Amino acid sequence: MSTHKYIDRICVIALVIAMIVTTLFMNGETFGIQAEASTGYEQRLFDTSKVHQIDIVMDDWDGFLETCENEEYTACAVIIDGESYKNIGIRAKGNTSLSNVSQLGSDRYSLKIEFDHYNSAEKYYGLDKLCLNNIIQDNTYMKDYLSYQLMREAGVPSPLCSYAYLTINGEDWGLYLAVEDVEDAFLQRNYGTDHGELYKPDSMSMGGGRGNGKDFNMEDFDPEDAPEQPQMPAGEKPAKDFGGRGGMHGDFPGDGDAPDFGDGKFGGKNGMSKGSSDVKLQYIDDDPDSYANIFDNAKTDITKADKTRLIRSLKSLSENEDIEDVVNVDEVIRYFVVHNFVCNGDSYTGSMIHNYYLYEEDGALSMIPWDYNLAFGSFQSQDATTAVNEPIDTPVSGGSMEDRPMIAWIFADETYTDLYHQYFREFLEKVDIPEMIRTTEELIAPYVEKDPTKFCTYEEFEKGVDALEQFCELRVQSVQGQLDGTIPSTTDGQSADSTKLIDASELSISDTGSMGMGGGRGGAGPAMGGNVGI
């Protein structure tokens, strides 16, 4: 037996190197080393260069459809691009869109697939939950898709999405949008395993979570219970079309948007909000119970310390203090650049005040986009010129800027406003939206044409895509004018001088699909709020 005279020294050196490597691995972020989460599903299902194939195999599909509005999970097998997964949980999903689908005489529900519902170890290359959106109220098939792609182009953490053609037990069902659910896999992909806390604030029983909205009945709605709306300025015409085509199509008089159901004046029998200050992300007091619409909709396990930390951040936010500490400044500004470009009233900046995720880490807050099927001006009943010229510096409807502290801070400080304008210019220079629309249309058109359950005709799809492209081209012109000062960038400025606005009178936004309309296969039905839900 021979012994190397340096063996002890070699062992010590090897041990030290192993300890250093282990320390770097465990504390990489501390040393500035960013480790990208290895998931795998991003390059597979969410490859946007093709339309994917998803086959759902279930013994009693007809029985499942009959109970869809109960949102109960059922076991099925799912085959994704030829790869089979057995014993997977599936249920219908949505807000009021669940009842809208059946009222349209359709079975084309949005679906939620939980790979780990029956087996916690089951995943699709790291993905735990998948949403399959039925693309209701969207003749273009691409409002959600385009909005998420624009968010990603701007550097905003956003759900991955791609198109998937669904078959049920081998039979054609239709073209859906596959969307990464904003939960565990999303958090790990964007923020690592040591991520912060996630919330989906919502004050409406029709939009806050699973099952919400299915019991809402427009016949029970009493306008006298709705919050008092601001008076219209002299000479302006009130909005109209309350209840158009069998549903709530458009606006209440006064704010050009849907009503704010969540200020405590509208509740009781319809199970609506008890308050909406928390979903506006306003500081109320130090009592966690005052923020039920946030904490009851937490997507991560939260502690008392988490609640205290978030309330502290909301207080600073509402007081416009320590913004650099309580807001992810760069990320939130980029979020609102894209959000304000696509004009989505069914959101935090609209009267519904929902359809966003709130992410908090070490006290810093940021926004995660969700549900844009009514973007590009199609949520509100307004003329195209108003929508195309939506002012980028006063984007809140149904309230004042100060009413929404998560965006108000951008315009309360000239430095942040300038950065917002800078990012807007960079965004417009970077993206070629008409090219994105044309490429997407070319990709999905054959699948839309053969889609047997679609909510519109193929001709309406083609017309809707043309209208969407026209809207975006005019929106770019308006925003560029607002940035260089040739077009007013505030509501007051546009009201004082409407002659400088981009003329969009030849554009019909409703061609893209809108709130309150379902398109083909029986026409329109009631609609209230966005399609997606959770």
N, C-alpha and C positions, 0 to 999 in steps of 0.2 A: 504494500500500500504506500503510495507516494503522496506527500502533502506539499502543495505549493506554498512557498514561504510568504506570499502576499495574499493568501486566501482570506485572512481576517479583514485586511484592508479593503479588498474587493467587495466582500459582503457588506461592509459598512457603507461603502460608496453606493452600492446598488440599493441598499435600504433607504439612504437619503434621497436618491433620485426617485424611488417609488413614492416616498412621502411627498416630495415636491409635486410630482405629477398628480397624485391624488388630491392634494390641496388645490391645485389649479383647476382640476376637474370639478370639484365641489364648490369652488368659490370663483368660478370663471368670470361672472358678471362684475364682481368686486374689482377684478384686475382688468376690466375692460374687454374680456373675451366673451363674445356673444355666440351661444350655441343654438343653432336652429333646430327646432323640434323635428325629429324624423318621424313623419307620419305615413307618407306613401299615398294617401288618398288624393292629395292635391294633384299629383301627376296622372292619376288614373281617372276617377269619375269626373273630376273637375278640369279635365283637359278640354278647353273651349274650342279646339280646332275641329271637333266632330260632334254629332248628335249621338248620345249614348243609348244603349238599349237596356231597359229594365223590364223584366217579366215578373209579375207577382202571381204566385201559385197558391191557390186557396180552395179547399173543398167546397165551401158554401159562400161564394162571392155574392150571390143574390141576397142571402141572409145577412151578410155583412153590410150591404148597401141599405137594407131596410132599417138598420140600427145605427147608421153612421152619425146621426145627430146626437147620439148618446156619448160619442167620443170614447168608447170603451175599446181597449186593446184586444186584438185577436191574433192568434198565431198564424203565420204564413211562411212560405219560402220565397226568397227574393233572389233572382238571377240577374246580376249586373255584368253586362258585357261578357256573358258566358260563364261567369263565376257564380256558383250557387251557395246560398246561405240559408240554413234551415232553422226552424223554430225562432222566427223573428217577430217582434211585436209591431203591429200596424193599427192605426186608427185614423179616422177622419180628423181634420183640423180646420180651424178658422174662427172668425168672430161671427158676425151676422151672415157671412158668406155661406155658412152651413145651411141656414134656412133659405138663403137666396137660391142656392143650387136646386133644392127640391121645388121651390116655388116657380122656377124656370122650367120645370118638367124635366130636369136633368139629373143624372147620377154622377156627374163629373166633379167629385169632391176633391179638395186638396187633402193630401195624405201626410202622415208623419210615420216614419219608420224608426224604430228603436232596435238597433242590433243587439243591445245588451239588456233588453227588457226581461227576458227569461233566463239569460245566462250572462252574468256580469263580465265574464271574460271575452264574450263575443264582440268583435269589432270588424269593421270593413277597413282594413289597412290603417287602423287607428281611429277611424270615425265612429262615434257612438250613436249619433242621431242624424237623420236626414229628413229634410222637408221636400215634399213634391207638390209644388204649387200649380193649381189648375188654370191659372192665367185668366181669371174672370175679370170683367170690366177693362180688358186691355186687348183691343183689336190688333195691336201691333205685335203682340207676343214678346215685347222686349223692354217695357218700361222698367220693370224690376232689374232685369239683366243689365241693361245699359247703365242704370244708376249705380249698381254695385261695381261694374267695371270702371266707371268714372271715379268712384271713391278710391278704388285700388290704384288707379293711375295717379291720383293726387296724394297717395301715401297714407291713406286712412285704413286702419285695420277693419276689414269688411268680410262678410260671409262669402265664401267661395260659391260659385254657381255655374251651372252648365245646362244645356238642354238634354232632355232624356225622352225618348219615345217609349211609352208604356204599352205593354200588352198584359192582358189578364188571362191566365191559363192558356197562353199562346195566341189569344185573339186581340186584334188591334183595339187600343183604348184611346190613345191620344198623345199629343206632344205636351209635356210638362216642363217646368223649370225645377231642376234639382238644386236645392240650396242647403249649404252646410248650416246645421242648427247652431245657434250661438249658445253653446254650453261648454262642456269639459274639453272636447277636442279643439274647439275654436280657441279657447283660452290658452291651452298648452301650445298650440301652433303659433299664436301671436305673442304670448307673454311668458312662455316657459312653464315648467311644473310649479314653480314658486310664484304663481300669479296672485293677483289681488281679488277683489270681490266684484260680483256681477249682479246687476239688478235690471228689471224691466218695469219701470214705474208706469202705473196706469190706474186711473181713478174710475173708469167706466166699467160697469158690469158687462158691457158688450165688447170690451177690448182688453181686459186685464189678464186673461188666462184661459186655461182649458175650461170649456163649457160656457164661457162668457158670451153673452149675446144670443144664445139659442132661445132664451125665454123672453126676449124683448119683442114687444108687439106694438107696432105703430098706432094701432087702434087705442092703446092705453095712453098714448102720448097727449099730454095737455100743455099747449103752448103757454098757459098761464103759470105753469110750474117752472118754465125755463127762466134762466137768469135775464135780468133786464139788460137790453142791448143799448149801446150808445146811439144817440140821435144822429141821423144823417145830416150832413151839412146842407145848407140851403142850395137848392138847385140840383142836388144829386138824386138819382132814382134808386129806390130800395131794390135789394136783390129779390128774386122771385123763384118760383119753381119749388116750393115746399111740397113734397109729396108727389113730384112729377112721375108719371108713368108707373104708378103703383107703389112708389117708395119715396124716400126722402132724397130728392134729387137737387142738391145744391144747398141753399143758404137760408138763414133767417135774415129778415130785414135788419140792417144796421151794421154788420161787420164784414159782409162779403164772404162769410165762411159758415161752416156748420156750428151749431151752438156749443157753448162750453157747458156741458152737463155737470161739471164737477166743481161748482163753487158753493155747494151746500143748499142752493135754492131749488134744485131739481133732484128729488130723491124719493125715498119712501116706497110707494107702491111698485115702482119700476126697478127698484134695487140699484139705483144709480149711485153716483159718487157721494160720499159724505164730505168731500172737500178736495180741492185740487191744488192748493198751494204747494204741497209736497211734490206733485208731479211736475209742477212748474220749476221745481228745484229751488224754491224759496225757503229761507230759514223761518221757522215758526216759533219754536222754543226748544228747550233742551230735553223735552220728554220724547223718547222714542215712539211712544204711542201716537204722537202727532204726525208721524211719517209712515202710517200703515200702508199707504199706497206704494211706498218704496220697499219697506222691509218685508211686507207680506208677499212681495213679488221678487224676493231674492232668488237668484239662480245658483248661488253657492251657499255653503253652510256659514252662517254669520254668528258672531258672538256679540256680547254687550259692548266689548271694546270696539268692534267694527262699527256698531251703530253710533257710538260716541264720536268716533273719528269722522264718520261721514257727516254727522250733524255739525261738527266743528267746521268742516270744510264748507258746508252750505251756509253757515253763518258768515264766514269770511267772504264767500262768493256774493251773498246778498248785500253785504256792506262794501263790496268792491275793495277788499283789502287783501294783501298777500296773495295776489292772483298767481304769481309764479309758483307759489307753494301748493295751491289748492286746485289748480287747473293744469292739465297738460296742454300748455298754450299752443304749441306748434300743431299738435294733432287736432285739437278742437277747432282751430281756425281753418285748417284744411277741410275738416268735416263740413263746416258751414259754408265754405266756398262752393263745394259741389252741391250741398243740400239747397242752397239758395239759387244756384243755377238751374236746377231741375224743377223748381217751383212745386214743392210737395206740401199742400195745405193739410194733408192728413197726417199730422206730425207734431213735434214739439213746438214748432213755430206757428202752428195753426190753432184753431179753437178746441179741437179734440184733445190736444196735448198728450199724445201717446205715440206709439210706433218708434221707439228708440230704446236702446240699451244704455245703461249708465255703468261705466267701469271705474272702480276706485282702487288705487294702489298707493299705499303710504300717504294717504290724504289727498292725492292728486286725482282729479276727475277727468274723464273723457267720455265722448259719445260714440256709440257704435250704431251704424245705420241699420234700419229694418223696415221693410214693407213700403215699396215705392210703386206699386201697381197703379196708383192714382196720381203719379207725378206728372210733370210736364203740363201743368195747368188743368188737369182733367178732374181734380177733386171738386173744384168750385164751379158754380154756375156764373161764369163771367165771360165777357167778350175777349176774343183772342188778343186784341191790342193791349188790354189791361194785363193779361197773363204774360205775354211776351216781354212787357216792360216792367215786370214786377221789380220794385226798387231794391237794390242790393244792400242799401244802408238802413232800410227800415223794413225788414222781411217778416215781421211778426203781424199776424192777423188775429182779430178777436181779442185785442188787448194792446197795451203799450209795450215798448221795448223794455222798460224797467220791470215789466211784469214777468219777464223771462231772464233771470239773472245769468243763465248759462250762455247767453249770447250778448246780453247788454254790456258786459265788460269790454267786449271788442270795440264798441263804439263810444265807450266812456273815456277812452284814453287814445290820444292821437297816434301814439306809437303802435298800438295794437291795430288801430284802423288802417294805418299805412301798411302794416304787415299783411293784413287781410286783403287789401287792394293789390299788393305785390303778388301774393299767392294766386289771386284771381287772374292777374295778367299771365302769370306763368302757366296756370291751368289752361287758359284759352290758347296759349302758344303751343302747348304740349300735345293736346288732344285733337284728333281729327274726327269729330263726331259724325259727320256725314259718311265718312269712310267706314266707321264702326257700324253704322246702321246698314249700309249697303252690304258689307261683308256678312253681317248677321242675317240679313234677309236672304242672301244667296244660300247660306247654310241651312236655314230652317224652312224655306218656302216649300220644298217637296213634302216635308212632314206635315206642315200646316194644311197643304192641299188634301192629303189623304186622312187627316185627323177626323175620325168619325163622330167625336163628341164635342167639337169646338163650339164656342159661344158666338161665333160670327161666321160669316161666309168667307170663302177665299177671296172674293172680290173686296169685301170689307177689310180684310187683312191688308191687301195691296194698297187700298185707299188710306188705311190707317198709317201704314209705314210712310207713305208719301207725306201725310200730314205731320207725322212726327219729325221727319227730316226737315220740313219747312219750318216747324216750330223752333227746332234747335238752331237752324241757320239765322232766323230772325232774333232769337234769344242772344246768340253770340253778338250780333250787331248792336243790340240794345245794351248789353253789359259793357261792351267795348266803349260805347258812347258814354255810359255812366262813369266808367273809369277815367275817360279823358275829359269829362266835364261838359260834353256837348248835349247830354241828356241828363235831366235831374235824377239823382240817385236816392231820393227820399220821397215818401208819399206826399208831403206838403209841397215839395218842389214840383212834382208832376201834376198835382192839382192846380198849382198856380200857372203852369205853362205846359199844357198838353200838346202844343203844336210841335214840340221837338221829339215826341215819341215815335218809335218805329211803327209804321202802319201795318197791322196784321189783319185788316178787315176781310181779306180774301181767304183767310185760314179758318177752318172749322175744327176746333179742338175736339169736339165730340166724335169726329171721325176716328180718333185714336182709341175710342172707348172711354166711358166716363162713369162716374158714380150714378147709380140708379138705372143703368142699362146693361142688358146681358147679351145683346146681339142676336145671333141666329138661334135656331132650335127653339122657337117659341117666343122670342123677343125678350122684353125687359121684365124685370121683377124688382121688388123692393131692394134697396141697398142702403147701407148706412155704415160709413167707415170703410176701412181697408179690408182686404181679402185675407191677409195671411194669418194673423193671430199667432198662437204658439202651438 
